[in-house]
Amino acid sequence: MNPHYLFSPLLHFLQKREGLLRVHGLKGSAPAFLLSRVVRQAQGPLVVLSADEEKADRLHRELLFFSGQGENVFLYPSWEVKPYERISPQAEAMGQRWDIRVRLLSNPEKLILVAPIRAVLQKVPSRALHSTQSFTLFPDQDFRREELIRRLEEMGYSRTSLVTEVGEFAVRGFLVDFFPPSTPGPVRIEYTGDTVDSVRLFDPESQRSSEAIERALILPVKEILLSPEGFERAALKLSVRLEEDPASADPARQLLERIRQGIPFPGVEFFLPYFHHPLETFFDFLPPQTTLFLEEPPDLEEEITQFREEAEDAWDRAQSRGELWPSPGELFLPGDEFQEWSRYFPRVSFELLDAGQEGDRFRLETDSNERLRSELLSSKSEEGILQLLAQRIRAAREKDAVTLLVCFSLRSAQRLAEMLEKHDLSVQILERPFFQWVPDDSKDWEVTLLIGNLSRGFAFPRAGLILIAESELFGEKRLRKRSVVSAKDHALAAFSDLRVDDYVVHTEHGIGIYRGLLKLQLGQEEHDFLLLEYQDGDKLYLPVYRLNLLQKYVGGGDGGPRIDKLGGTSWESAKRRVKKSLRELAEELIQLYAARSVVKGHGFSPADQFLKEFEASFEYEETPDQMQAIEDVQKDLTEEKPMDRLVCGDVGFGKTEVALRAAFRVMMEGKQVAVLVPTTVLAQQHFQTFSRRFGPYPFRVEMLSRFRSRADQKLILEDLGKGKVDLIVGTHRLLQRDVAFKDLGLLVVDEEHRFGVGHKEKIKRMRTQVDVLTLTATPIPRTLQMSLGGIRDLSVIETPPAERQAIRTYVTEFDEEVIRDAIRRELRRGGQVFFVHNRVQSIGAMETFLRRLVPEVRLAVAHGQMAEKELERVMLAFVKKEVDLLLTTTIIESGLDFPSANTILINRADKLGLAQMYQLRGRVGRSKEKAYAYLMVPALSQMGTDARKRLEALQEVSELGSGLKLAMHDLEIRGAGTLLGDAQSGHIAAVGFDMYLQILEQAVRELKGEEVKEEIETEIDLPIPAFFPQTYIEDINQRLVFYRRLASAKSEVEVQDIREELRDRFGSLPPAAENLFQVMNLKLLLKQAGVRRIWAEKEKVVLAFDAKSSLDPQRLVAAVARGKGRREFTPDQRLKLRPPAKGWEGMLEETKKLLLEIL
């Protein structure tokens, strides 16, 4: 595809480099295609200006698809906050802006930059400052660690214990971790003295190093640099303003106080001119060889005008309140100056309409595919919707045009290839990027499938190219961001959040209170112990190597548990009660499972072309575990025994899609489907989803609930009985006597645990006759899934929902302007807003305030003390979009999905825990729209140091990952109750969740006839200094997590893996830590040998064996004989050793040697 032949006027213009060239006729993704073809011929960078963030973002993604040059194609983001809002932009966006400006100053050659117009109107610190404010680190460089920490703080990085986001840093001994905007992941620097020893990237999920790099460029992540000189300059400038305008004394003094304290407050960036002088423009950074590309100039001009008006209005309002913000002229580039700057460079404008007078013209005839999907759907061919597409592909082939179809993944490409082959097309899948494709690759095929991220294509007759994106055939696809928070050990996650005075469960002694991690002197050596307090103030000192016996108490009930007595009987009897109940429960489940496997049901015929088309119209890429759940259900449908499967997964994890595909297959065979839900609101949501997805097909979907009129209900029931209704969604109304089906094939039950006992009995009776699919949003713990394998058909979807759009999280003081703007911004784009105010007593006053602030908004209130029907009515109105703003407590129902609610304002966020914050924030960001979360706090001056620190941490947290893990733990308790019946929640509270799971696993294994061995927990009492010094792992919870992981390790390989991870994350191990690893390896051998206790007695080591030890006595006798008088076995099952070498090293060596001989 020769660019010289197709685009010669543009190439000639890029060589000549003067004036303006207007390019017409580019549709779909053709502009990005054109730019990718000509960039190599340009003499300098290409800068493309778009009207808004969304258009810039899409063009950037398209350029990456066509050119594949991730290192040469960049997006220059705007601050994405309104002028003079008391909100700070995201660190990642500010870092990205610095990164691009530094690149423009150093190596701008073949760059393509895309920027929304607002991004380039923002003034920035000078080029001189840029050259001094970035620095590079590389191995063998002398660069003091303290100097690095100081520089990072000045550049706006915030200190945390773990680095996961751009703009964070952490210090651990001789290691410094930080995440600059210039590298693909966070960076770990290891020091020897003041010399950089190594520079490596690491994975923010696992925290393990991934690869060594030659150098790391460190750039600021705040537009304002937080140096003492900067704060001094700002204070001086403000003092001058104060003298000039004494009327604004109060706000100015408050501001001055903040600046003198050196605290970066929300919105400080709008005081940029006070901190840095002079400011420059984005255009100052562009080299003279730059070419500007303007996407739709009229749209750009309109956006410039709107931005100027917004800035001036906001400034006028601020002035009237006596606030001292710099003027719009100081902060932003005026429109006329923008025009002047843009004329300084050669310009190419992409225009759909040929309206302008100035400049040369160049027309390229392309067509978009925007009407393709509707044409395919309306073709209604018996061969499926792709029949028309197949005809068009053949027609294009006759004209020597190549058809390329772009799919999101190999799986969807394989599915589409199969569908197209059914229409007798020759299809090839090429697993290579577009920029490596040449027309010759496709000469023997009618259609070529490529894999990539493209949301729209185009037809370019002159180039003989037709490019179609998968989403143009089956509806828009949204990519999931695979940030999987590992669900492997929530007990460990709970441990990482263990606080002094939390309840804990000791396997042998029961429920006590954790009072802290202490160092105790034993003989000559120090050791780490956890202090646990029991009834009557009894104390237990637990050595860290036995931390595997301890769990954080998570009981699911309100209020604390009953504390056990050390040496008492209450704990053992509680465990016995739970075990008896669980054994009965498991027996019942096994009987049910066996009874169902002999009943004969209906086996459905295999999947066909129409099901494949329906699957392709799913708007997400399926996650592996979602795909597994779909395959499990489809397999169940094929079998003759009735299906009874439970699918678990949190809201948005994709359970409904599993049900949709099952329903589709059942209805294609002429059978009916019933979807049973616990609430009217959920019924409405499911009705909307099922109606939308089945819209293109000849299925009739209806709903029964108390909000339908009597007459409507009567009509629906008549049609249901006659088989005229294919799928019905309803509440327990569906279980009443007057509901009759002509031929029911599938019952889908959502959140069964929320139905009453009577309704559950009716559902149970239906289970024996039809296929039943149960969905629940409460996650089921992994251990429980394993225990129930072979007793209950269970599919679990654990991959979190896509952060479909990362949720922009802002911390702000409670501010009328911010609240008003946030609500209006959301409503302007047709969305809805949550306002969380968690005090029922004052929710009325907040309602009055909001009605005064935004009188045009349709507002409703929801809280837990309202009557159930009234609350239901409010939520239903919100679902139906009859309400714009929902003022609510934290009860926003977790089972519901509100795709059009994409802004949440949380009042007094400082009062909420991370887990709560995570769940609340997760109520938004469930569609392709960008979502905003505003965490509102009182004035910073009124907050204590601790609250302020938490606030700083919150500002950087956009994932709230630890919140997710804790929220998961709380939810799993609900999940266990869901699966095993509500009666179990009392037992969970009695022994704590993790112990409950252990007992359950044991009960099921016993019933299955498996041998359950009691594990011996060896007590080690040797004078060895074995612990993690505080100087090595500063964070106490990190230390506890590693102690617990080590204590729970089952093999030397696991112990070694933990050692390597510590070495990587915290640097070389100090002697006491190395000793701890030796003790842990010894513990594994002692357990294997059945040693109950080991201790030092004068110069000897004594091993006491458990009565149930399975050691070979002959090997033991032989080993004692080999000891030449240094080994002695006593009648009370004790083995005494006298090591040849003195000190604990000798004890360790001799014990290990003996154990290897007898095992």
N, C-alpha and C positions, 0 to 999 in steps of 0.2 A: 504494500500500500504506500505508494510514493508520495510523500508530503509535497515535494517540489511540483509535481503534476497537479495535485488537488488544491494546494493552498498558496500558489506562487504570488498572488498580490500581497498576502500577509507576510510571506517571507521577504519579499522585496521591501515592504514597509519596515520590517525589523532591521534590515541592513541600512536603509536610508535614515531611519530614526528621527523623523520630525513630523509635527502636526498630528492629525487625527484620522484614524481609519474606522469607518462604521461597518461592522459585519452583521448582516441580516440572515434570517432563516435558520438559525441554530435552535433546535428543540430538544427536549429531554436532556440526556447527558452529553449531547454533542459538543457544548462548549468545553467540557473537561477533556473530551477526546481530542479536540482541536489543539488545546494547550499542550497536551502530552506529546503531540506530534511535532510541534514547532519549537519546544523549549531548547533543544540542542542547537538550533540555528540562532538563538538569541545571544546578544553580546553580554548581557547582564541578567540580573534577577527579573522575573515576571511577578508583578504584584497585582492581584485581582481583588477589587473592592466589591462587596455585596451589600445589599440593603439591610440585611439583618443577620443575626446569629444563626438562625436555622438554615438560611440559604447558603451562608458561608460554610457551615458544617457539612451540608450535603455535597457542595462542590468539592470540598476538601476530601471527603470519602471517595468521590468519583475520580478525582485526580490520582489518589492512591491506587485505585483499581486499574486505571489505564496506564500509569507510568511505573507503578510498583516501586518508586524510589522513596521509601519511608524516610531516608536521611536527607532528601532534597525537597520534600513537599511538606509545608507547615501551615498550621492555622494560627493566626495572631488574634487571640481572643480579646473581647472588651472586658471591662470590669464586671459587667452584668449586674450592676446595682444602679439605682436611679440617682441623678445628681443630688448631692447633699443629704442622702439617706444616712442614718446613723448605723450603717452596716459596713463591715469590711469585706472586700472582695475575697474570693477563695485564694488560698496560698498557691494552689496549683496554677491558676490562671495568671497570677502575677509573676510566678516563676517562669511560665511559658513565655510571657511578654519579654522578660529580661533575656531569656535564652535566644529569642529571635533577634532582638536588637544587637546582642553581642555577635551573633553569626553575621549580621549585615555589616558590622564593622570589620570582621576578620576575614570571612571567605564567602562573599555573596554570589560567586560565579553563576551556577546553574540552579539557583533556588527558585521554587515557585511558592509564593506566599499568598494565602487567602485571608482576607480580613473583613469583618463586618465594618461598615462605615464608622460606627461609634468608636471602634477600637483605635482608629487613626486620628479621631478628633481630640482624644485625650492627650494632654501635654505630659511630657515624661522628663525624668532627670537627664542632665546633660551627657553628651558623648564623653566628655572628659571624666565624669564620675564613673561611667561604665568601664572605662579602661582601668580605673583603679579598684573597682569593686568586684572584680572576678579574679579568682586565682586557681592555680592548678596544683594538685597533689600527685606525686608519683613515687615509686619505690626508691629507697636510698636517699631521699631528700631530707635535709634538716629542717624541721618545721615543728616548733614546740606544741605539745598537745594543748596546753593552756591557751596558747595564741589561737589555735584552731577553734576551741570552744568559744572564745571571746568573739571571733569573727563571725561564727555561725549565729550567735545571739544577735549581733549587730545587724546581720542580714535578714533577720526576721524568723529564723528557725526556732521552733519551740521544743523545749526539752521534755522527753517522755521516757518511759522505761523500755518501750518497744517501738521501733520505727516501722510504720506500715504505710504512711502517706507522705506525699511531697511536702517538704517544709518542716519535717520533724528531725530531731537528732537525739541520740542517747550516748551516754558515756559509761563504759564498764572497764575499770582498770586501765589496761593499755590498749583498749579498743575504743574507737569512736565510730558509731553508725550515723549516717545521715542520708536524706533523700533529696538530692538536688533536681531541678527541672531538666538538667542537661543529659541525664543518663537514663537508660531504659528501666532501671530498677534502683533500689537503695544501695548505698556504698558502705563498705566496712573498711576502716583504716586500722591497721595493727602497728603499734609502735614498739621499738626497742630503744629505751631512753627517750631522746628527743628526735630520733630518726624514724622516718616512715619505713616500716619493714615490708608491708604489702598493701596493695589496693585491690579490693575485690567486690564484685556485685553479690548481693544475696537475695533470697526469695522472701518477700514480706510475709507470706503465709507460714512457711516452716521456720523462718529465721536462719536457715542454713545457707552458707556461701555457695554460689553457683559457678562463678568463673573469675579468674584473676584478670585485671585490666591494666593497661600500661599507664593510664593517667585518668584522673577525674577532675572535671572542671566544676568549680563551686560557684554558683550564682545566687544572688539574693532571691528571696521569695516574698518580699514586700516591696511595694513601690517606694515606701519611705524607709530609709535606713535608720535603725534605732540606735545611733551612736550618741554619746553624751554631747558632742559638738552640735549634732542636729537638733537635739532637744533644747540646747542653749540658744541656738539661732532662732528657733521657733518662739521661744519665750521672749526673746528680745523684740522680735517683730510684733508680737502680740502686745507687748507693753507699749510700743509706739502707737499701735492702733487704739489702745485703751486711752492714751493721752489725747488722741485726735477726736475720739468719740466717747466722752465720759458717760453718755446715756446708757451705754451697753455694759456698765460696770459689772453687774452680777454675773451674767453668763460668761463674760470675758475672764473674770477672776477664777470661776470654776474651771474654765478651760486651761488657764494659766497654771493652776494648781496641778491638774492632771499631767500637763506637759512637764512641769518641774519634777513630778514624781517619777517620770520616765516610764509611765505605764501606757502601752499601746491600747487605746480604747476603740470600740467599734466605730468605724467611720473616720478614723484618724487620717486615712489616705486623702480625704478631700482638703486637708490642710497642707498638701504637698508644697505649694509655693512658700509656706512659712519655713519648711525644713530644707528645701533645696532651691538654690538660686544660681544661675538662671535656669528656667525650664526650657526644653526644646520640643520640637514636634517629631512625630514618627518620620516625616519626610526628610528631616535633617540626617537621618541614618541611612537613607537610600543613596547608593552610588549613582553617578551621572548616567551610567549605562542602563539604568532601570527602564523597563517599559511598564506602563500602567494599563490594566485591563478593567474597564468599568462595566459591571453587569447591570443593564437597564438603567442608564443615567437618570431618567425621570424619577425612578424609585429612590435612587440615591439622594437626589435633591430634596425630595419630599421628606426623607428620613433626617437629613441635615436640618431642615427647617423645624421639624417636630422636636428634634433633640435640643435645638437652641431654645425653642419656646418652653420646653420642659425645664431646662436649666434655669432660665430667667424667672419662670413662675416659682420654682422651688426656692431660688435665692431671695426673691421678693418676700415670700412667706417667712423665710428665716430671718430676714432683716426686720420684719414687723414684730418678730418675737425677741428682737434684740440680740440675735446670735451673730457671731463674727466670722462667718465663712469667707474665704477668698471669693472674689467675684467670678462669674462665668468666663470673662475674658482672660483672667489669670490661669484658669484651669483647662479651658477648652479652646480649640482652634475655631475662630469664627468662620462662617460659611464663605465669605469673600476671600479670606486668606487660603481656604481649602482650594477654591477655584484657581487662585494664583499659583499655588504649589503644583496642582495637577497639570497646569499648562507648561510647567517647567520641564515635564517629561513627555516623550511621545506616548500617545494614548490610543488604545483600541477599544471601541465600545461594542458590546454585544446587545443588539436591539431586535426585538420581535417586530415592532412597527417601524416602517421606513418614514420617519417624520422629520428628522433634523435637516438643517440646510448645510451646516458647516462640514468640511472634511470630505475625504474620498470614500467611495462605497465598494463593498465586496459582498456578493450574495452567494450563500451556500444553501441549496435546497435540501432540508432534512425534514423528516416527519417524526412526531412523537407517537408513543404507543398508549397514550392515556385512555383511549376508548376501547382498547383491545379486550380487556376483561369483560366489559358490558356486552360487547359484540359476541364474544364466545358464549356467555351465559344465555343471551337471547336466541342463539342459534338452535338450542334445544334438540340436538341430534340424538337419535337412539344410540349412536356409538359413543356418546359422551361429549363433553364440551371441547375436546381437543380435535374433533373431526374438522372443524373450520380452519383451525391452525394448520393442520396437516395439508389441507388444500392450498393454503397460502404459501407454505414452505415449498411445495412442489412448483407452484407458479413462479416463485422467486428463483428457484433452481433453473427453470427454463430460460430465465433472463440472465443467467450466469451470476446471480447474486448469492453470497454466502450467508447462511443463517446461523447465528451463534445464540445459544441460550445460556444465561448465567444463573447457576444455582448456588445456594448458600453453603451447601455441604455435599460431601460425596454421597451420603445417604439419600439426600433429596434428588441428586443427579441420577443415581441408580433407579430411583422410583420413577422419575420423569422419563428416563430412557426406556424403561419397560412399557410405560403407557404409550409412548410415541411409536415404539416398535409394533404395538398392536394395531396401529394405523398404517402398517407396511412402509414405514420410513426407515432408511438406513441411518443409524445413530452411532456416534462415537463420543466417549467421555475423555477429555484431555485434562489430566491433572497437572496443569501448569498455568502460571499467571497469564493474563491477557497480553502483556507487553512481550512475552516470548512466543506468542502465536503469530503465524504468518498464513496468508490465504492458501498456500499450497498444502498446509496441514489438513485442509477441509475439502480438497478437490475430489476425493473419492466418496464423500459422505453427503447426505442430504441435510443433515443437521449435526452441529458440533456442540457438545455441552462443556462449558467451562465452570470452574468453581471460584467464587469470589463474592465480595460484598458490594452489590450494585442494586439500587432500588428502582432505577428506570433506565431504559435503553433508548434507541432511536433507529430510524431507517434512513440510510444515506445512499440513494439510488446511484449517484455518480461514482461513488467509491465501491459499489457492488456489495454493500454490507448491510445486513439487518441484524440488529442486536436487541435481544429481548431479555428482560430480567424476570426471574421466577415469580416475583411478586406481582408482575403485570399480568400473569396468567391466573394466579390463585389468590390474589389479595396480598396486602403488605406483610412482609416478614419482618420480625424484629429479632435482632440477635441478642442472645443471652450473654451477659458478662459472667463468665464462670468463676465467680469468687466463692468457692465452696468453703464454708466454715466447717472444718472437720467435725463430724459428729461422733468421732470414735470414742472419746472418753469425757463425758460431761461431768463425771465425778471429779476428774482432774481439773476441768474448767471451774467447777464450784470451789475446788481447793485453791485455785489461783486467786480466788476472791475471799479466802478465809480471813476473818478479822478477829481480833481479841474479843472475848465474850460471846462468840458464836457457839451454837450447840454442835457437838460432834458425836459420832457413834464409834465406839471401840468394839471390834468383833467379839472380844471375850468379856469386857466389863460393862458394855451398854452405853447409854446416853449420858454424856457429861458436858462440861463447859470448857472451851479452849481459853486458857489464860495467858498464852504467849510462848515464844521460843526463847529458851534460856540456855546459858552456858553454865555447866557445873563442873567442879574440879573432882575427879575421881582418882585418888592416889596422886600420882605426879602429873596426870594428863587432864586436859579440858575436853568436854564433849558437849554436843548440842542435844537438848531434850525439849519435848513439848510438854508444857505443864497442863494437866487436865484436872478439873475439879469435879467431884461427885457430891452426892447427898451428905449433909452434915459437915461440909467443908473438907472432906477427905481428898487427898491429893495423889495423883498418879503422874510420875515422870516417865514419859515414853521416849526411848532413844530413837533417833531419826532413822536408824536402819530398820525399825519395825513400823514405819509409817504406813506400810501397806495394810495394817490392821485398823487404820483410822479413815473415816469418811466424814465429810461435812454433813450434818443432819439436814436433810431436806424432806419435810413431811407432808407438805401440801395443805395442812390445816392452818387455821388462824391461831395465834397465840403459841407459846412455847410448849415443848413436850415435858413429860415428867422425867426428872433426873433419877438415874439409878443409884443404888447404894453399892459401894465397892465391896465385893465379897458377898453381896446379897443374892437372893434367888429370883428377884423380879425380872431380871433380864432374860435368864434362861427360860422362865415360864412364858414370857411374851413371845420368844422365838418359837417355843413349842406350839403355842396357840396358832400363830401365823402359819406354821408348817402344816398343821392338821387341816386348816381351812383351805390352804393352797392345794393340798393333796386331793381333797374332795373336788375342788374346782377342776383340777387337771383331769381327774377321772371322768367327770361329766363331759368335758370337752372331747376326750378320746372316744367316749361312747357315741356322742353326737356325730362325730366325724365318720366313725365306722358305719353307723346307721345310714347316713346319707350316701355313702359310696355304693350301696346296693339298690337304691331307687333309680328307676329309668326315667329320663327326661327327654328333651328334644335336642338332637344334634344339628347345629346349623351348617349349611353348605359353605365351602371355602370362600375367602374374600374374592371379590371381582373388581373389574375396571372402575366401577362407580365408587367403591369404597376407597380405592387408591386416589381417585380424583378428590374425594372428600378429605382424605388424610392430607393431601398436598395443600388444601386450602387452610390448614392450621397456621395461625399467624406467627408461631414460634418454631424455632429449631427444637426438636424434642431432645430432652436430656437423656442420658443413657438409662437412668433408673425409671424415668417416665416411659421410655420405649419398652423397657422390660415389663412394666405394669400393663401396658397396652397388649403386649404379646401374651402375657399370662391370661388376661381376660379373653382375648380372641381364641386362645387354645381351649379355655374352659367352655366357650360357646360351641366349639366343634364337638366336644365330648357329649356322650348321651346322659351322663349323670348330671343332675341339676347343679348349676354353679352356685357357690356361696363364698364369695371372695370379699375380703376387706382391703380397701386401698387407703393408705394413710399418707398424709402430706399436708404441710401448712397451706394457708390461703395463698393462691397464686402459684403453687408448685405444679399445677396442671392436672389435678384429679378429674376435673369436669371433662377434659378432653378424652380421658379414658372412658368415661361414661358415654360421651357423645358418639364415639366410634362403635361402642358396643350397641347402642341404641340404633345407629344407622344400619348395622348389619341385621339386627332383629327385624326392623321395619321393612328392609328390602325383601324379607321373606313373608311379608304380609301379616306379621304378628304385631301386637301393641306393646307399648312401653309405658310404665307408670313411674314417675319420679316423685318420691315422698320426702318432704322436708319439714323441719319442726316449726318454722315461723313463716308468716305471710310475706315478710320482707325478703326472706331467702327464696320463697316461691316466685316472687316477682322477678328477682335477679335471674334465677334459673330459666324462667319463662322467656325473659329477654334474650339470654344467651342461646338457648335451644332454638328459638324462633329465628334469630339472626343466622346461626350456622346452617340451619336446615332450609333457610329462605329460598335458595336456588333449586330445591328439590320438591317433588309433589307430595310432601308430607304435611298433615294438618296437626299443628301443635296447639293445645289448649291449656287453660289453667283453672283450677277449682280452689277458691279460698273464700273467707267470709266477706271479702271486699267485692265479690262478684254478686250481682243481684240474683234474687230467687229465680226469676224467669230465665236469666242467662244460664244459671246452674242446671236448671231442668232440661234446657235444650242441649247443653253439653253432655249431660248424662244419657239422654236418649241416643244421641249420635255415637257416644262411646259404646253403648250396648249394641248398636248396629254395625260397629266397626268402621264408622266414618272418621273417628278421631284416631290418629296413629300414636300420638304421644301426649300424655296428660301430666302436668306438674301440679302438685297440690300438697296441702298440709294434711293433718290427720283426718280431714274431711273425706279423703280418699278411702279411709278404712271403714266408713259407715256402710250400713246394710244396703242402702239404695244404689250403691256404686257397683255396676256389673260391667265386665268386659266381654267383648265377643271372643277374643283370642289373645289373652295376655301372655307375652313371651319373656318379658324382663321387668323386674322390679329394681329400681335404683333407690337406695335409702341413704339420705345425707344426714350425718350427725345423729345416728340412731340413739345415742346415749341421752339425747335431749327430749326423747319422747317419754310419756308416762308408762307405767307398768302394763296397764290394759292394752295400750296400743302396741307395746313390744310383744305381747302375747300373740296378737293378731298377725304381726309381721312374722313371728316364729312359725305360725301355721302355714303362711304363704310360702315359706322357705322350702317346704317339701315338694311343692308342685311346680314352681317356676324358677328360672335362673334369677339369682339375687346378687346384686353388686352393692356393697355398703361403702360409703365414703366417709372419712373423718379427717378433720383438720388438726386433730391432736396427734403429735408425733409419737411413735412407739419406739421405746429405747431398743438399741441394737441387741442387748442381752436378751430382752424379752422376745425379740423376733427369732433369735436362735433357739430359745427354749421352746417356742411354740411351733417350730418347724415340724411338719408331719402331724400336727394336731389341728391347725387352722390354716386355711388358704389365705395367705397374707402377702400383699405387695406394698412396698414402702418407697415413697418418692422423697429422697433426702436432698436433692440438689436444690438450693434456694432459688427463689424466683429471680429472673433477670433483674439486675438494677437496670430496668429498661432504659431509664435515663437516670444517671447518678442524681441523687437528691441533693440539691444545693442547700447546705445547712448554714444558717447565719445566726450569730449570737448578737442580740441587740438589747439596749435598754428599752423599757416600756415607753413607747413613743407614738403619739397620735398619728404623726405623719407616716411613719413606717407602716403602722397597721392599716391606715387608709389606703396607702399606695399598694400594699401587698394584696388587699382584698380586691381593689379595682383592677389591678394588673391581671389577676386570675379571671375576673368576670369579663374583662375585655376579650379574652380569648375563649370565652364560652365555657369556662370551668366552674368548679364549686370550691368552697373553702371550709375547712374545719377551724374553729377557734376553741382551744382546750383551756377551760378554767376549772380547776379541780376543787372548788369549794361551793357546795350547793347553797350554803348560807348567803353567799354574796353574788350568786349567779344572776339574780334579778337586777342588781345594780350594774353588773357588766352588760346585761342585755340593754338597759337604758342607755349606757355609754355608747354601745355599738350602734344602736338605732339613731342616736344623735350624730355619730361620726360618719356613718354611711346610710343616710335615710333612704336612698333608692334601692337598697338591697332587700331581697325577701329573706327574712331571718327566722329561724326556728330554734327552740331550746330542747335539749335532751339530757336527762340525768336519771340516775338509778332510783330516785325516790318518786318518780312519776308513776301513775297507774299504767299497767302493762299495755292496755289497749291504746292509751294515749301515746305512749312511747313508740309503739308499733306504727301508729298513724304518722308520727313525725318522721321516723326512719323511712317509711314507704314514700312519703312526699320527697325526701332527699334522694332516694333511689330513682324516682321518676323525674328528677330535676325540676320539681315545683318549688324547691327551696335552694337559695344560692349559698347561704352562710349558715352552718350548723354550729351553734354555741353549745358546747357539751363538756361533761366531765370526762374522766379517762375511760368511760364505759363504751366508747365507740365499738360496736359489736365486732369481735375479731373474725367471725366467720364470713363477714360481708366483704364484697369487693366494690370499691367506688372508683371506676376508671376515670371519671371526669373530675374527681376531687384531687387537685394537684398542688394545693397550697395548704399548709397547716401552720397555725400560729399557736405556740404553747406558752401560756402565761405562767410565770414563776417556775421556769424550767429548772432553776437552782434547787427546787424542792423535790424533784423527781429523781429516781434511781436510773442507772443506765439501762437496765432491762426494760423498765417502763417506757423510757425515752425511745428505745429501739422499736418497741411494739407500736407506739403512737406514731413515730415517724414513718413506719412501714405502711401506714394507712394511705399514704400518698405515693406517687411515683409508680403507679401500676399501669400506665399507658405510655404511648410514645411521646407524650408531652413532657417537657422539662418540669421537674417538681421542685417546690421550695418549702423548706422548713425553717421557721423563725423561732428561735429559742429566746424567750423574753425574760429578762431579769431586772431586779430593781437597780437604781443608780449604783454604779460601781463604788462610789464613795461610801455607800451604806453597807457594803458587803465586807465580811471578815476576810482575812488572808486565805483561809482554807477554801472558802466559797469561790474566791477569785481564782485560786489555782485550778479548782475544778472547772471553772469557766474557761480558763485558757486551754485546758485539755479538751473541753467540749468543742471549742472553736476549731480544733484540728480534726476532730473525729467525724468523718463522714460515713464510716462504715459501722461505728458503734459495735465492733465485733464482740467484745466481751459481753456486752448487753445481750447479743444474740445467744451466746452460749448459755448465759444464765436464764434467759427467757426460755431457751430450749429445755433446760432442766425443769423449770416450773411446769412447762407444757407437757413434758413426758410423764409427770405424775398424773396429770389429767388423762393422758393417753393410756396409762396402765389401768386407770379406773374405767375408761371407755371400753377397753378390750376385755377386761376381766369382771366387769360389773361394779356398780357404785359401792357395794358392801365392802369392797377391798380397801377403800380409802382409809377406814379405821385402822386396818392392819398396817398400811403404809405409815400412818402417823405413829403407830406403836413402836416400830423398829427402825424407821427411816428408810428412805427409798432404795438406796444401794443395797442395804442388808436384805430388804424385801426381795429384790431381784435375785440375790444370791440364793435365798431360801427357795424361791420359785424354781430356779434352774435345777437345784438339787432334787426337789420333789418330782419334777418332770422326768429327770434322768432315772430316778429310782423306779418310777412307774413304767418306764420303757425297758426296765430290766438292765440298765447300764450300771457298772460298778462305780460307786462314789467313794473315793478314798479321802480320808480326813488328812488335810495338809498339816504337817508338823511345822510350827513356827519356832525356829531356834532362837534361844536367848543368848546373846554374845556379851560376855563381860570380861574383856581383855584390855590391858592398859595401853591402848593405841590411840594417839591423837588423830581421829578420823572425822572430819567435818568440812563444810564449805565456809571459809572465813568470810566475814562480812565485807571485807575489802575486795573480795573476789566477786561475789554476787550481792550487790548492795540491796536490791529489792527483796524484802523478806518473803513476799508471796512467790516470787520466782524461785527463791531458795527452797521453799516448802514444796513447790511443784517438782523440782528436780530430786529432792529427797524422796518424795512419794514414788516418782517414776523408778528411781533406783531400787527402792524397797520392794516394788511390785515386779521388778524384772524377773523373767523366768529362765533366762539363759545367759551364758557369758557373751554371746553375740550381742544381745540386747544391752548388756552392761557396757560393752565396748562402743556400741553405737551412741549411747548417752555420753560417754567420755569424749568421743569425737565431736559431738554436737557442742559440748561445753568448751572444748578447745577452740572450736570455730567461733562460737558466739561470745566467749568471755576471755579468750587468750589462754596462755600456758597455765597448767594446773599447779597451784601451790602444793607443797608437801602434804599438808593435812588432807587436801582433796584427793591426791594420789592414794593416800592411805585408805581413804573411804572406799575407793574402787577395789582395793585389795580385800578389804573386809567384806564387801558385797559379793565378790567372787568366792570368797571363803564360805559365806552364808549359803550360797547355792550348793556347794559340796556338802556342807553340814546337813542341809535339809534332805539331800539325796540319801545320805547315810542314816537318816532317822535320828540325828542328835537333837535332844530336847534342849540341852544347855551346855555352854562351854565357858569355863572361867579359869583365872590364874590363881594358883595356890602356892605361895612362896616361889620356888624356882620352877614349878611344874605347871603344865596345862592339863585341866581335867575335862573330859567329855562324858556327859551323862546321856545314855541312849534311851529312847522311848521304848516302852514295852512292845509296841507294835512294829518296831523297826524290822525291815525285811532283809537285813544283812546276812551274808553267808558266814556262819560261825567259824567254818574251817579257814576261810580267808583271814578272818580277824585273828585267829590263833596263830596263823603263819606270820602275819604282820607283826604281832607282839614278839614272836620268837626272833624275827629279824632285827629287833630293836636292841639286842645285846645288852639287856638289863636296863635300858632307858625307857622301856615301855612296859606297862603293867595293867592287867585287866582284873578288876576286883569283883567279888561275888554280887555286889549291888549294881551291876551293869555299868560300871564306870571304867573308863580307860584313862590312865594317867601317863603323861609323857614328860620326859626331862630333856629339853632341847640341848644339843651340844653347844650352841652359841647363846650368849647372854642377850638380855633385852627383848623387846616385843618383836623385833625383826626375826629373831631366832624362833620365838614361839610360833609366829605365823608360818615360817618356812617348814618347820617340823610337822605342824598340824596338817598343812597342805599335802606334804609328802606322804603322811600316813593315810589320809583320806583317799588319795589317788591309788594307794596300794590296796585298800579294802573294797573300793567300789568296782 
